[in-house]
Amino acid sequence: MFGDLRAAERSVYSQGGADGILERIFETVGTTNRFFVEFGAKDGVELSNTAYLRLERGWSGLLMEGETPVVPGVVNEFVTAENIEDIFSRRKVPERFDLLSIDIDGNDYWVWKALQRFRPRAVVIEYNIHFQHHEAWTVPYDPERHWDKSGYHGASLAALQKLGKQKGYSLIYTDSWVPNAFFVLSELLTPELRDLPVANVAGWTLDSQRPPDPEGRPWIRV
């Protein structure tokens, strides 16, 4: 049975169990073109959510990193809500593709929200763990945002689940020890891959009301 995704976790290149989880997801829902997009991809291998699919399973796709320098095979693109669809068009991303991986430690929520014309079958996106399960909060949008290594980044899992539902996606899983959330198109749900409440999938349970931030910067409820 594919229902126990925890048992499917496996790390070959990924930081957590995403390599095994994504393999299981696509065994269940199938693929179209085995095309992925990942940003920020760093060197495209270390801690990558797509390296296993590319290097071991014959997938192809677009690796993007906003910081320089980048290595061969990874393109330098600083992704924003304003340019995401233009980048996808310019880089020949199919409008329907299989996997989108977002990990930019900042505007993750806003960039995913801005993606309208392109519709991946599955999305893996990093969330901010410092929220209770019911709190739907994100950083305000700032096109120049860079992560300052503090807890002030990204969006809560509840915020991403809410956005996912608006876009036709269901939250099915989170990594057991890395804050990655996994979504699939709701039309692809099966008895094994189910739409679950945040409390059922959250790998982190904290008592804090907001991430610690010595500068006291604002959050936006969504």
FIKOLZA-1660 file (N, C-alpha, C; in steps of 0.1 Angstrom, whole numbers, plus 5000, padded with zeros to 4 digits):
% residues 222
   i   px   py   pz ch aa at
   1 5008 4988 5000  A  M  N
   1 5000 5000 5000  A  M CA
   1 5009 5012 5000  A  M  C
   2 5004 5023 4993  A  F  N
   2 5011 5035 4992  A  F CA
   2 5007 5045 5003  A  F  C
   3 4997 5041 5011  A  G  N
   3 4992 5051 5021  A  G CA
   3 5002 5055 5031  A  G  C
   4 5011 5046 5035  A  D  N
   4 5021 5050 5045  A  D CA
   4 5033 5057 5039  A  D  C
   5 5031 5070 5037  A  L  N
   5 5042 5077 5030  A  L CA
   5 5054 5078 5039  A  L  C
   6 5052 5078 5052  A  R  N
   6 5064 5078 5061  A  R CA
   6 5074 5067 5058  A  R  C
   7 5068 5055 5055  A  A  N
   7 5077 5044 5052  A  A CA
   7 5084 5046 5039  A  A  C
   8 5079 5054 5030  A  A  N
   8 5085 5057 5017  A  A CA
   8 5097 5067 5018  A  A  C
   9 5098 5074 5029  A  E  N
   9 5109 5084 5029  A  E CA
   9 5123 5077 5027  A  E  C
  10 5130 5084 5018  A  R  N
  10 5144 5080 5015  A  R CA
  10 5152 5091 5010  A  R  C
  11 5164 5092 5014  A  S  N
  11 5173 5103 5010  A  S CA
  11 5185 5098 5002  A  S  C
  12 5186 5101 4989  A  V  N
  12 5198 5099 4981  A  V CA
  12 5205 5112 4979  A  V  C
  13 5198 5122 4975  A  Y  N
  13 5204 5135 4974  A  Y CA
  13 5197 5146 4982  A  Y  C
  14 5184 5143 4985  A  S  N
  14 5176 5153 4992  A  S CA
  14 5180 5154 5007  A  S  C
  15 5176 5165 5013  A  Q  N
  15 5180 5168 5027  A  Q CA
  15 5172 5158 5036  A  Q  C
  16 5160 5156 5033  A  G  N
  16 5151 5147 5041  A  G CA
  16 5147 5135 5032  A  G  C
  17 5135 5131 5034  A  G  N
  17 5131 5119 5027  A  G CA
  17 5124 5121 5014  A  G  C
  18 5126 5133 5008  A  A  N
  18 5118 5137 4996  A  A CA
  18 5121 5128 4984  A  A  C
  19 5133 5122 4983  A  D  N
  19 5136 5114 4971  A  D CA
  19 5126 5102 4971  A  D  C
  20 5124 5096 4982  A  G  N
  20 5115 5084 4983  A  G CA
  20 5100 5088 4982  A  G  C
  21 5097 5100 4988  A  I  N
  21 5083 5104 4988  A  I CA
  21 5079 5108 4974  A  I  C
  22 5087 5115 4966  A  L  N
  22 5084 5119 4953  A  L CA
  22 5083 5107 4944  A  L  C
  23 5092 5098 4946  A  E  N
  23 5091 5085 4938  A  E CA
  23 5078 5078 4940  A  E  C
  24 5074 5077 4952  A  R  N
  24 5061 5071 4956  A  R CA
  24 5049 5079 4950  A  R  C
  25 5050 5092 4951  A  I  N
  25 5039 5100 4945  A  I CA
  25 5037 5097 4931  A  I  C
  26 5048 5097 4923  A  F  N
  26 5046 5095 4909  A  F CA
  26 5044 5081 4905  A  F  C
  27 5048 5071 4913  A  E  N
  27 5043 5058 4911  A  E CA
  27 5028 5057 4912  A  E  C
  28 5022 5065 4920  A  T  N
  28 5008 5065 4923  A  T CA
  28 5000 5073 4913  A  T  C
  29 5004 5086 4910  A  V  N
  29 4996 5094 4901  A  V CA
  29 5001 5094 4886  A  V  C
  30 5012 5087 4884  A  G  N
  30 5018 5087 4870  A  G CA
  30 5025 5100 4867  A  G  C
  31 5031 5100 4855  A  T  N
  31 5038 5112 4850  A  T CA
  31 5032 5115 4836  A  T  C
  32 5035 5128 4832  A  T  N
  32 5032 5132 4818  A  T CA
  32 5045 5133 4810  A  T  C
  33 5054 5142 4813  A  N  N
  33 5066 5144 4805  A  N CA
  33 5079 5142 4814  A  N  C
  34 5077 5139 4827  A  R  N
  34 5089 5137 4836  A  R CA
  34 5098 5150 4835  A  R  C
  35 5091 5161 4836  A  F  N
  35 5098 5174 4836  A  F CA
  35 5096 5181 4849  A  F  C
  36 5107 5187 4854  A  F  N
  36 5106 5193 4867  A  F CA
  36 5112 5208 4866  A  F  C
  37 5108 5216 4876  A  V  N
  37 5114 5229 4878  A  V CA
  37 5118 5230 4893  A  V  C
  38 5130 5234 4896  A  E  N
  38 5134 5236 4910  A  E CA
  38 5141 5249 4911  A  E  C
  39 5137 5257 4921  A  F  N
  39 5144 5269 4925  A  F CA
  39 5142 5271 4940  A  F  C
  40 5152 5276 4948  A  G  N
  40 5166 5277 4945  A  G CA
  40 5173 5263 4946  A  G  C
  41 5180 5260 4936  A  A  N
  41 5186 5247 4933  A  A CA
  41 5200 5246 4938  A  A  C
  42 5206 5257 4942  A  K  N
  42 5220 5256 4946  A  K CA
  42 5228 5250 4935  A  K  C
  43 5235 5239 4938  A  D  N
  43 5244 5233 4927  A  D CA
  43 5236 5222 4920  A  D  C
  44 5223 5220 4923  A  G  N
  44 5215 5211 4915  A  G CA
  44 5217 5196 4920  A  G  C
  45 5225 5194 4930  A  V  N
  45 5228 5180 4935  A  V CA
  45 5226 5180 4950  A  V  C
  46 5234 5187 4957  A  E  N
  46 5234 5186 4972  A  E CA
  46 5221 5191 4978  A  E  C
  47 5214 5183 4985  A  L  N
  47 5202 5186 4992  A  L CA
  47 5191 5190 4982  A  L  C
  48 5192 5185 4969  A  S  N
  48 5182 5188 4959  A  S CA
  48 5170 5179 4960  A  S  C
  49 5159 5184 4957  A  N  N
  49 5146 5176 4957  A  N CA
  49 5144 5169 4943  A  N  C
  50 5152 5173 4933  A  T  N
  50 5150 5168 4920  A  T CA
  50 5162 5160 4914  A  T  C
  51 5174 5160 4921  A  A  N
  51 5186 5154 4916  A  A CA
  51 5184 5139 4914  A  A  C
  52 5177 5132 4923  A  Y  N
  52 5174 5118 4922  A  Y CA
  52 5167 5115 4909  A  Y  C
  53 5156 5122 4907  A  L  N
  53 5148 5120 4895  A  L CA
  53 5156 5123 4882  A  L  C
  54 5165 5133 4882  A  R  N
  54 5173 5136 4871  A  R CA
  54 5184 5127 4868  A  R  C
  55 5191 5123 4879  A  L  N
  55 5204 5115 4878  A  L CA
  55 5201 5100 4878  A  L  C
  56 5190 5096 4884  A  E  N
  56 5188 5082 4886  A  E CA
  56 5175 5077 4878  A  E  C
  57 5167 5086 4874  A  R  N
  57 5154 5082 4868  A  R CA
  57 5151 5088 4855  A  R  C
  58 5161 5095 4849  A  G  N
  58 5160 5100 4835  A  G CA
  58 5151 5112 4833  A  G  C
  59 5147 5119 4844  A  W  N
  59 5139 5131 4842  A  W CA
  59 5148 5143 4837  A  W  C
  60 5141 5153 4832  A  S  N
  60 5148 5165 4827  A  S CA
  60 5141 5177 4833  A  S  C
  61 5147 5189 4832  A  G  N
  61 5140 5200 4837  A  G CA
  61 5149 5213 4839  A  G  C
  62 5144 5222 4846  A  L  N
  62 5150 5235 4848  A  L CA
  62 5154 5237 4862  A  L  C
  63 5167 5239 4864  A  L  N
  63 5173 5242 4877  A  L CA
  63 5177 5257 4878  A  L  C
  64 5172 5264 4888  A  M  N
  64 5174 5279 4889  A  M CA
  64 5180 5282 4903  A  M  C
  65 5189 5291 4903  A  E  N
  65 5194 5296 4916  A  E CA
  65 5196 5311 4915  A  E  C
  66 5192 5319 4925  A  G  N
  66 5192 5333 4924  A  G CA
  66 5205 5339 4929  A  G  C
  67 5214 5331 4936  A  E  N
  67 5226 5336 4940  A  E CA
  67 5237 5332 4931  A  E  C
  68 5248 5340 4929  A  T  N
  68 5259 5337 4920  A  T CA
  68 5271 5334 4929  A  T  C
  69 5281 5326 4924  A  P  N
  69 5280 5320 4911  A  P CA
  69 5272 5307 4911  A  P  C
  70 5268 5302 4899  A  V  N
  70 5261 5290 4898  A  V CA
  70 5270 5280 4890  A  V  C
  71 5267 5267 4890  A  V  N
  71 5274 5257 4883  A  V CA
  71 5268 5254 4870  A  V  C
  72 5275 5247 4861  A  P  N
  72 5269 5243 4848  A  P CA
  72 5257 5234 4851  A  P  C
  73 5247 5237 4843  A  G  N
  73 5234 5230 4844  A  G CA
  73 5224 5237 4853  A  G  C
  74 5228 5247 4860  A  V  N
  74 5220 5255 4869  A  V CA
  74 5220 5270 4863  A  V  C
  75 5208 5275 4860  A  V  N
  75 5208 5289 4855  A  V CA
  75 5206 5299 4866  A  V  C
  76 5211 5311 4864  A  N  N
  76 5210 5321 4873  A  N CA
  76 5198 5330 4871  A  N  C
  77 5188 5328 4879  A  E  N
  77 5175 5336 4878  A  E CA
  77 5171 5339 4892  A  E  C
  78 5169 5352 4895  A  F  N
  78 5163 5356 4908  A  F CA
  78 5148 5357 4906  A  F  C
  79 5141 5347 4911  A  V  N
  79 5127 5345 4909  A  V CA
  79 5118 5355 4917  A  V  C
  80 5109 5362 4911  A  T  N
  80 5099 5370 4918  A  T CA
  80 5085 5367 4914  A  T  C
  81 5075 5372 4921  A  A  N
  81 5062 5371 4916  A  A CA
  81 5059 5377 4903  A  A  C
  82 5066 5388 4900  A  E  N
  82 5065 5395 4887  A  E CA
  82 5071 5388 4875  A  E  C
  83 5082 5380 4878  A  N  N
  83 5089 5375 4866  A  N CA
  83 5087 5360 4864  A  N  C
  84 5081 5353 4874  A  I  N
  84 5081 5338 4873  A  I CA
  84 5075 5333 4860  A  I  C
  85 5064 5338 4856  A  E  N
  85 5058 5332 4844  A  E CA
  85 5066 5336 4831  A  E  C
  86 5072 5347 4831  A  D  N
  86 5081 5351 4820  A  D CA
  86 5093 5342 4819  A  D  C
  87 5099 5339 4831  A  I  N
  87 5110 5330 4831  A  I CA
  87 5106 5316 4826  A  I  C
  88 5095 5311 4831  A  F  N
  88 5091 5298 4826  A  F CA
  88 5089 5298 4811  A  F  C
  89 5083 5308 4806  A  S  N
  89 5081 5309 4791  A  S CA
  89 5094 5310 4784  A  S  C
  90 5103 5318 4789  A  R  N
  90 5116 5320 4782  A  R CA
  90 5124 5308 4783  A  R  C
  91 5123 5300 4793  A  R  N
  91 5131 5288 4795  A  R CA
  91 5124 5275 4790  A  R  C
  92 5113 5277 4783  A  K  N
  92 5106 5266 4776  A  K CA
  92 5100 5256 4785  A  K  C
  93 5095 5260 4797  A  V  N
  93 5088 5251 4806  A  V CA
  93 5075 5248 4800  A  V  C
  94 5071 5235 4799  A  P  N
  94 5057 5232 4795  A  P CA
  94 5047 5237 4804  A  P  C
  95 5035 5241 4799  A  E  N
  95 5025 5246 4807  A  E CA
  95 5020 5235 4817  A  E  C
  96 5020 5222 4812  A  R  N
  96 5017 5211 4821  A  R CA
  96 5030 5203 4823  A  R  C
  97 5034 5202 4835  A  F  N
  97 5046 5194 4838  A  F CA
  97 5044 5187 4851  A  F  C
  98 5054 5179 4855  A  D  N
  98 5052 5170 4866  A  D CA
  98 5055 5175 4880  A  D  C
  99 5066 5182 4882  A  L  N
  99 5070 5186 4895  A  L CA
  99 5076 5200 4896  A  L  C
 100 5071 5207 4906  A  L  N
 100 5077 5220 4909  A  L CA
 100 5082 5220 4924  A  L  C
 101 5095 5224 4926  A  S  N
 101 5101 5224 4939  A  S CA
 101 5105 5239 4942  A  S  C
 102 5100 5244 4953  A  I  N
 102 5102 5258 4957  A  I CA
 102 5109 5259 4970  A  I  C
 103 5121 5265 4971  A  D  N
 103 5128 5266 4983  A  D CA
 103 5137 5279 4982  A  D  C
 104 5130 5291 4985  A  I  N
 104 5138 5303 4984  A  I CA
 104 5138 5311 4997  A  I  C
 105 5133 5305 5007  A  D  N
 105 5135 5311 5021  A  D CA
 105 5130 5325 5021  A  D  C
 106 5119 5328 5015  A  G  N
 106 5114 5342 5015  A  G CA
 106 5100 5343 5009  A  G  C
 107 5100 5346 4996  A  N  N
 107 5087 5348 4990  A  N CA
 107 5080 5336 4984  A  N  C
 108 5083 5324 4990  A  D  N
 108 5078 5312 4985  A  D CA
 108 5063 5312 4982  A  D  C
 109 5055 5317 4992  A  Y  N
 109 5041 5318 4991  A  Y CA
 109 5037 5326 4979  A  Y  C
 110 5043 5338 4978  A  W  N
 110 5039 5348 4968  A  W CA
 110 5043 5343 4954  A  W  C
 111 5054 5336 4952  A  V  N
 111 5058 5332 4939  A  V CA
 111 5049 5320 4935  A  V  C
 112 5045 5311 4944  A  W  N
 112 5036 5301 4940  A  W CA
 112 5022 5307 4936  A  W  C
 113 5018 5316 4944  A  K  N
 113 5005 5323 4941  A  K CA
 113 5005 5329 4927  A  K  C
 114 5016 5335 4923  A  A  N
 114 5017 5342 4911  A  A CA
 114 5017 5333 4899  A  A  C
 115 5020 5320 4901  A  L  N
 115 5021 5310 4890  A  L CA
 115 5006 5306 4886  A  L  C
 116 5002 5311 4875  A  Q  N
 116 4988 5308 4870  A  Q CA
 116 4987 5300 4858  A  Q  C
 117 4995 5303 4848  A  R  N
 117 4994 5296 4835  A  R CA
 117 5000 5282 4835  A  R  C
 118 5010 5280 4844  A  F  N
 118 5017 5267 4845  A  F CA
 118 5012 5259 4856  A  F  C
 119 5010 5246 4854  A  R  N
 119 5003 5238 4863  A  R CA
 119 5010 5224 4865  A  R  C
 120 5019 5223 4875  A  P  N
 120 5026 5211 4877  A  P CA
 120 5016 5201 4884  A  P  C
 121 5019 5188 4882  A  R  N
 121 5011 5178 4889  A  R CA
 121 5013 5177 4904  A  R  C
 122 5026 5180 4908  A  A  N
 122 5029 5179 4922  A  A CA
 122 5038 5191 4925  A  A  C
 123 5037 5196 4938  A  V  N
 123 5045 5207 4943  A  V CA
 123 5051 5203 4956  A  V  C
 124 5064 5205 4958  A  V  N
 124 5071 5204 4971  A  V CA
 124 5076 5218 4974  A  V  C
 125 5073 5223 4986  A  I  N
 125 5076 5237 4990  A  I CA
 125 5080 5237 5005  A  I  C
 126 5090 5245 5008  A  E  N
 126 5094 5246 5022  A  E CA
 126 5085 5255 5029  A  E  C
 127 5082 5252 5042  A  Y  N
 127 5073 5260 5050  A  Y CA
 127 5081 5264 5063  A  Y  C
 128 5076 5274 5070  A  N  N
 128 5082 5279 5082  A  N CA
 128 5075 5272 5094  A  N  C
 129 5084 5265 5102  A  I  N
 129 5078 5256 5112  A  I CA
 129 5073 5264 5124  A  I  C
 130 5076 5276 5126  A  H  N
 130 5074 5283 5138  A  H CA
 130 5060 5289 5140  A  H  C
 131 5050 5281 5136  A  F  N
 131 5036 5285 5137  A  F CA
 131 5028 5273 5143  A  F  C
 132 5017 5276 5150  A  Q  N
 132 5008 5266 5153  A  Q CA
 132 5000 5262 5141  A  Q  C
 133 4993 5250 5142  A  H  N
 133 4987 5244 5130  A  H CA
 133 4977 5252 5123  A  H  C
 134 4970 5261 5131  A  H  N
 134 4959 5268 5125  A  H CA
 134 4963 5282 5120  A  H  C
 135 4975 5286 5122  A  E  N
 135 4979 5299 5118  A  E CA
 135 4984 5300 5104  A  E  C
 136 4976 5308 5096  A  A  N
 136 4979 5310 5082  A  A CA
 136 4986 5324 5080  A  A  C
 137 4999 5324 5081  A  W  N
 137 5007 5336 5080  A  W CA
 137 5019 5335 5070  A  W  C
 138 5023 5346 5065  A  T  N
 138 5034 5347 5056  A  T CA
 138 5041 5360 5057  A  T  C
 139 5054 5361 5053  A  V  N
 139 5060 5374 5052  A  V CA
 139 5054 5382 5042  A  V  C
 140 5053 5395 5043  A  P  N
 140 5048 5404 5033  A  P CA
 140 5057 5402 5020  A  P  C
 141 5051 5405 5009  A  Y  N
 141 5058 5404 4996  A  Y CA
 141 5069 5415 4995  A  Y  C
 142 5081 5411 4991  A  D  N
 142 5091 5421 4988  A  D CA
 142 5100 5415 4977  A  D  C
 143 5099 5421 4965  A  P  N
 143 5106 5415 4953  A  P CA
 143 5121 5414 4955  A  P  C
 144 5127 5422 4965  A  E  N
 144 5141 5422 4967  A  E CA
 144 5145 5413 4979  A  E  C
 145 5135 5405 4984  A  R  N
 145 5138 5398 4996  A  R CA
 145 5149 5387 4995  A  R  C
 146 5158 5388 5004  A  H  N
 146 5169 5377 5006  A  H CA
 146 5168 5372 5020  A  H  C
 147 5170 5359 5022  A  W  N
 147 5169 5354 5035  A  W CA
 147 5181 5359 5044  A  W  C
 148 5178 5364 5056  A  D  N
 148 5189 5369 5065  A  D CA
 148 5193 5358 5075  A  D  C
 149 5189 5346 5073  A  K  N
 149 5193 5335 5082  A  K CA
 149 5185 5335 5095  A  K  C
 150 5175 5343 5096  A  S  N
 150 5166 5344 5108  A  S CA
 150 5154 5336 5105  A  S  C
 151 5145 5335 5116  A  G  N
 151 5132 5329 5115  A  G CA
 151 5122 5336 5107  A  G  C
 152 5126 5348 5102  A  Y  N
 152 5116 5356 5095  A  Y CA
 152 5117 5353 5080  A  Y  C
 153 5110 5343 5076  A  H  N
 153 5110 5339 5062  A  H CA
 153 5098 5330 5059  A  H  C
 154 5094 5329 5046  A  G  N
 154 5085 5320 5042  A  G CA
 154 5071 5321 5047  A  G  C
 155 5064 5310 5048  A  A  N
 155 5050 5310 5052  A  A CA
 155 5047 5298 5060  A  A  C
 156 5036 5298 5068  A  S  N
 156 5032 5287 5076  A  S CA
 156 5026 5276 5068  A  S  C
 157 5026 5264 5073  A  L  N
 157 5020 5253 5066  A  L CA
 157 5005 5256 5063  A  L  C
 158 4998 5261 5073  A  A  N
 158 4984 5264 5071  A  A CA
 158 4982 5274 5059  A  A  C
 159 4991 5284 5058  A  A  N
 159 4990 5294 5047  A  A CA
 159 4992 5287 5034  A  A  C
 160 5001 5278 5033  A  L  N
 160 5004 5271 5020  A  L CA
 160 4993 5262 5017  A  L  C
 161 4987 5255 5027  A  Q  N
 161 4976 5246 5024  A  Q CA
 161 4964 5255 5019  A  Q  C
 162 4961 5266 5025  A  K  N
 162 4950 5275 5020  A  K CA
 162 4952 5279 5006  A  K  C
 163 4965 5283 5003  A  L  N
 163 4968 5287 4989  A  L CA
 163 4967 5275 4980  A  L  C
 164 4972 5264 4984  A  G  N
 164 4971 5252 4976  A  G CA
 164 4956 5249 4972  A  G  C
 165 4947 5249 4982  A  K  N
 165 4933 5247 4979  A  K CA
 165 4927 5257 4969  A  K  C
 166 4931 5269 4970  A  Q  N
 166 4927 5279 4960  A  Q CA
 166 4932 5276 4946  A  Q  C
 167 4943 5270 4945  A  K  N
 167 4949 5267 4932  A  K CA
 167 4946 5252 4927  A  K  C
 168 4938 5245 4935  A  G  N
 168 4934 5232 4931  A  G CA
 168 4943 5221 4935  A  G  C
 169 4951 5223 4946  A  Y  N
 169 4960 5213 4951  A  Y CA
 169 4956 5209 4965  A  Y  C
 170 4960 5196 4969  A  S  N
 170 4957 5191 4982  A  S CA
 170 4970 5188 4989  A  S  C
 171 4971 5191 5002  A  L  N
 171 4982 5188 5010  A  L CA
 171 4982 5173 5014  A  L  C
 172 4992 5166 5011  A  I  N
 172 4991 5151 5013  A  I CA
 172 5002 5147 5023  A  I  C
 173 5012 5155 5026  A  Y  N
 173 5023 5150 5034  A  Y CA
 173 5033 5161 5037  A  Y  C
 174 5040 5159 5048  A  T  N
 174 5052 5167 5051  A  T CA
 174 5064 5158 5055  A  T  C
 175 5076 5161 5051  A  D  N
 175 5088 5154 5056  A  D CA
 175 5088 5152 5071  A  D  C
 176 5093 5141 5076  A  S  N
 176 5093 5139 5090  A  S CA
 176 5102 5148 5098  A  S  C
 177 5113 5153 5092  A  W  N
 177 5123 5161 5099  A  W CA
 177 5128 5173 5091  A  W  C
 178 5124 5175 5079  A  V  N
 178 5127 5187 5071  A  V CA
 178 5114 5193 5067  A  V  C
 179 5113 5207 5068  A  P  N
 179 5100 5213 5066  A  P CA
 179 5096 5214 5051  A  P  C
 180 5095 5203 5045  A  N  N
 180 5089 5203 5031  A  N CA
 180 5075 5198 5031  A  N  C
 181 5067 5205 5024  A  A  N
 181 5052 5201 5023  A  A CA
 181 5050 5196 5009  A  A  C
 182 5042 5186 5007  A  F  N
 182 5040 5179 4994  A  F CA
 182 5025 5181 4991  A  F  C
 183 5023 5186 4979  A  F  N
 183 5010 5188 4973  A  F CA
 183 5008 5181 4960  A  F  C
 184 4996 5176 4957  A  V  N
 184 4993 5171 4944  A  V CA
 184 4980 5177 4939  A  V  C
 185 4978 5178 4926  A  L  N
 185 4965 5183 4921  A  L CA
 185 4954 5175 4927  A  L  C
 186 4944 5181 4932  A  S  N
 186 4933 5174 4938  A  S CA
 186 4926 5164 4929  A  S  C
 187 4926 5167 4916  A  E  N
 187 4920 5158 4907  A  E CA
 187 4927 5144 4906  A  E  C
 188 4940 5144 4911  A  L  N
 188 4948 5132 4911  A  L CA
 188 4948 5124 4924  A  L  C
 189 4940 5128 4934  A  L  N
 189 4940 5121 4946  A  L CA
 189 4935 5107 4945  A  L  C
 190 4940 5098 4953  A  T  N
 190 4937 5084 4953  A  T CA
 190 4934 5080 4967  A  T  C
 191 4930 5068 4970  A  P  N
 191 4928 5063 4984  A  P CA
 191 4941 5063 4991  A  P  C
 192 4952 5062 4984  A  E  N
 192 4966 5062 4990  A  E CA
 192 4971 5076 4993  A  E  C
 193 4967 5086 4984  A  L  N
 193 4972 5100 4985  A  L CA
 193 4960 5108 4988  A  L  C
 194 4958 5112 5001  A  R  N
 194 4946 5119 5005  A  R CA
 194 4948 5133 5009  A  R  C
 195 4938 5141 5008  A  D  N
 195 4938 5155 5013  A  D CA
 195 4937 5155 5028  A  D  C
 196 4947 5160 5035  A  L  N
 196 4947 5158 5050  A  L CA
 196 4948 5172 5057  A  L  C
 197 4943 5173 5069  A  P  N
 197 4944 5185 5077  A  P CA
 197 4958 5187 5081  A  P  C
 198 4962 5200 5083  A  V  N
 198 4975 5204 5087  A  V CA
 198 4980 5196 5099  A  V  C
 199 4971 5194 5109  A  A  N
 199 4975 5188 5121  A  A CA
 199 4978 5173 5119  A  A  C
 200 4973 5167 5108  A  N  N
 200 4976 5153 5106  A  N CA
 200 4989 5151 5099  A  N  C
 201 4994 5161 5092  A  V  N
 201 5006 5159 5084  A  V CA
 201 5018 5167 5089  A  V  C
 202 5016 5177 5098  A  A  N
 202 5027 5186 5103  A  A CA
 202 5037 5178 5110  A  A  C
 203 5050 5179 5106  A  G  N
 203 5061 5172 5112  A  G CA
 203 5066 5179 5125  A  G  C
 204 5061 5191 5127  A  W  N
 204 5066 5200 5138  A  W CA
 204 5054 5205 5146  A  W  C
 205 5056 5204 5159  A  T  N
 205 5046 5209 5168  A  T CA
 205 5052 5219 5178  A  T  C
 206 5050 5232 5177  A  L  N
 206 5057 5242 5185  A  L CA
 206 5046 5250 5192  A  L  C
 207 5051 5255 5204  A  D  N
 207 5042 5264 5212  A  D CA
 207 5042 5279 5208  A  D  C
 208 5052 5282 5200  A  S  N
 208 5054 5297 5198  A  S CA
 208 5043 5302 5189  A  S  C
 209 5039 5315 5191  A  Q  N
 209 5029 5321 5183  A  Q CA
 209 5035 5327 5170  A  Q  C
 210 5047 5331 5170  A  R  N
 210 5054 5337 5158  A  R CA
 210 5069 5333 5159  A  R  C
 211 5075 5332 5147  A  P  N
 211 5089 5329 5147  A  P CA
 211 5097 5340 5155  A  P  C
 212 5107 5337 5162  A  P  N
 212 5115 5347 5169  A  P CA
 212 5122 5357 5159  A  P  C
 213 5120 5370 5161  A  D  N
 213 5126 5379 5152  A  D CA
 213 5130 5392 5160  A  D  C
 214 5143 5394 5162  A  P  N
 214 5147 5405 5171  A  P CA
 214 5143 5419 5165  A  P  C
 215 5140 5419 5152  A  E  N
 215 5136 5432 5146  A  E CA
 215 5121 5435 5147  A  E  C
 216 5113 5425 5151  A  G  N
 216 5099 5426 5152  A  G CA
 216 5092 5430 5139  A  G  C
 217 5096 5424 5128  A  R  N
 217 5090 5427 5115  A  R CA
 217 5076 5420 5114  A  R  C
 218 5068 5426 5105  A  P  N
 218 5054 5421 5105  A  P CA
 218 5052 5409 5097  A  P  C
 219 5041 5402 5100  A  W  N
 219 5036 5390 5092  A  W CA
 219 5022 5394 5087  A  W  C
 220 5019 5387 5076  A  I  N
 220 5005 5389 5070  A  I CA
 220 4997 5377 5071  A  I  C
 221 4985 5379 5076  A  R  N
 221 4975 5368 5077  A  R CA
 221 4969 5366 5063  A  R  C
 222 4968 5353 5059  A  V  N
 222 4962 5351 5046  A  V CA
 222 4950 5341 5047  A  V  C
% end
